[in-house]
Amino acid sequence: MGQRLIKNFDELATSPNRKIALEIVEAGLCAISTKEVVRSSISILDGKLKIQGKEFDLSLYKNIKIVGFGKCAIEASMALEEILGDRIKEGAVIGLSTYPSNRIEVFSGTHPVPSFQNTIASKRIFEIASNVGKDDLLIVVVSGGGSALLCYPRSECDQGMKLYNSFLFSGKTI
């Protein structure tokens, strides 16, 4: 097996039964991995992009653009980049970390409280989405945390910060 998701697997696998239980958990984590879900749901065959049974004839599109926001959006976008490669004209995605990319601008933002970093990334996402033409295919990746990570213009981001802070100190639960 390659690198494990459970980092302290060997320390925890102190008996045959514990090892089996950890292997089951590891298999479950692998099955819900963002990259694996994207890879198993999206493919290209005969010039057609297939997404969970729906087909998009790529010859009908001049450009493919990707935008994304959320805690898993970077991982999903990187999987899309592996699948689509140089077919991607441009893209921008914001998540919680950075990742090297050849086609997609990757921004690290803050969550759950939005910040100025989020506004910069969100502005770029807005620019790309605003410049989509009728011959373009725009793929939008949205995951949990997207409402805090995507905030533009700055006034919306400031309002989000105020709302979060007032809610946090109210003593209420989600």
N, C-alpha and C positions, 0 to 999 in steps of 0.2 A: 504494500500500500504506500502511496505517496505521503506527503506531509499531512498530518492529522489536523483536524479542526479542534479536537480536544487536546490542548497543549500538554496537559499533565496526564495523558492517557496511561503511560507506563507506571506512574506512581499510584494511580487509582486502580489499576488492574491487578490487584493483589491476590485474586483467586480466579479459578476458571469461570465461575458464575458472574463475577464482577466484570471480567473481560468480555464475556458475551453481552452483558447489559450495555457496556460502553460501546461495543461494536454496533449494537442496535441504534443507540443514540447517535453515533457517528454517521451511520447510514441515513438516518433521518435528517440530520443536519446537511449532509451532502445533497439529499433529494430536494431540499428547499433552498439551496444556494441560489442566489439571484442569477449568477452567471449560468448555472446549470438549467434553471427554469427558462431563461431566455434562449439558450442554445437548443433546448428540446422543443421550444414553441415556435422558433423562427428559422427558416431556411431559404435558400435560393436554389431553384431548379428550373432549368431551361429559360433563364432570364425572367423568372417570376419569383417575386418575394412572397413566401407563404408564411402567414402568421395565424396559427391555430386554425387552419383550414380555409382561411380567406386568402385569395391570391391578388397580387398587384403586379401587373405587367410593367416591369422596369423600363421597357423601351418607350413607354408613354410619358416618362418624366425626364425633364432636362436636368434637374438637380435633386439630390436627396439631402435633406437637412435634418439634424437631430437637435432637439432641446430637451432638457430634463431638469427636474428638481425633486429633492427628497433624499432621505438617508440611504436608499439603495440605488438612486438614480445613476451614480457614477459607475457602479458595478454593471448595471444593466446596459448603460451606454457603451461601456468597453466591450461587452459581449456583442452588441450590435456592430461595433467597429470591426471586430474579428470577422463577423459574418459578411458585412457589406464592404469593408476595405475601402479602396480608393473610389468607390461609387459615391461616398459621402463627400459632398461639396463643402459643407461647414456645419458646425454645431457648437453648442455651449450647454454645459450642465453644471449644476451646483449640488454639492453634497457636503459631507462632513470631513472629507480628506481630499488629497489630490492623487492623481494617477497619471503617469505619462501617456500621452495620446498624440497621434500624428494628425488626426482630422478634427477632433473635438476639443474645444477649449474647456478645461476642467477648473472649476472654482471650488475652493473650500470656504464654507460659510459657517454660521453659528446657529445652534438649535438648543433649546427651544426659544431663546430670545433672539430675534432678528438683529442684525447689525449693519453697519455701513458696508462691510464686505459683501453681505447678501445683496445690498442695493446695487453694487457695481456689477455683480454677476447677473442679477435680474435684469438690469438695463441691457446687457448683452443678449440675453435670452429674448427679451422683448424686441430688440433690433432684428434679430434673425427671424423671429416669427412674423414681424411686421413686413418683412421683405420677401415673403413667400409669394411666388407667382402662380398662375394657373397651371403651369407645366412643372411645378415643383411638388415633391412628396415631402411632407413634414411629418416626422415621427416624434411624438411627444412621450417622454418617459416621466411618469408621476409615481412617487412612492410616499410612504408615511413621512411626516415631517416637512412635506413640501410647502405647507401653508406658512411656516415660519421661515423657511429658506428662501422662498420666492417672495420678494417684497420690492415693489417698484410702483410709483416713484418714492422718493425718500419720505414724503409725508405719510404714506401708507406704512412704511417700515417704522417710523416714529410712533404711529398710532398702535401698531402691533406690540412694540416694546412697552408702551404705557398700559395697554390692556393686560399683557402678561404680568407685568409687575403688580398691578392693582389686584389681579386675580390671585397671584401667588401670596400676597400678604393678607388676603381676605380670610384665609384659613379653610377655604372650600376645597373639595376634591374634584378631580376631573369627572 
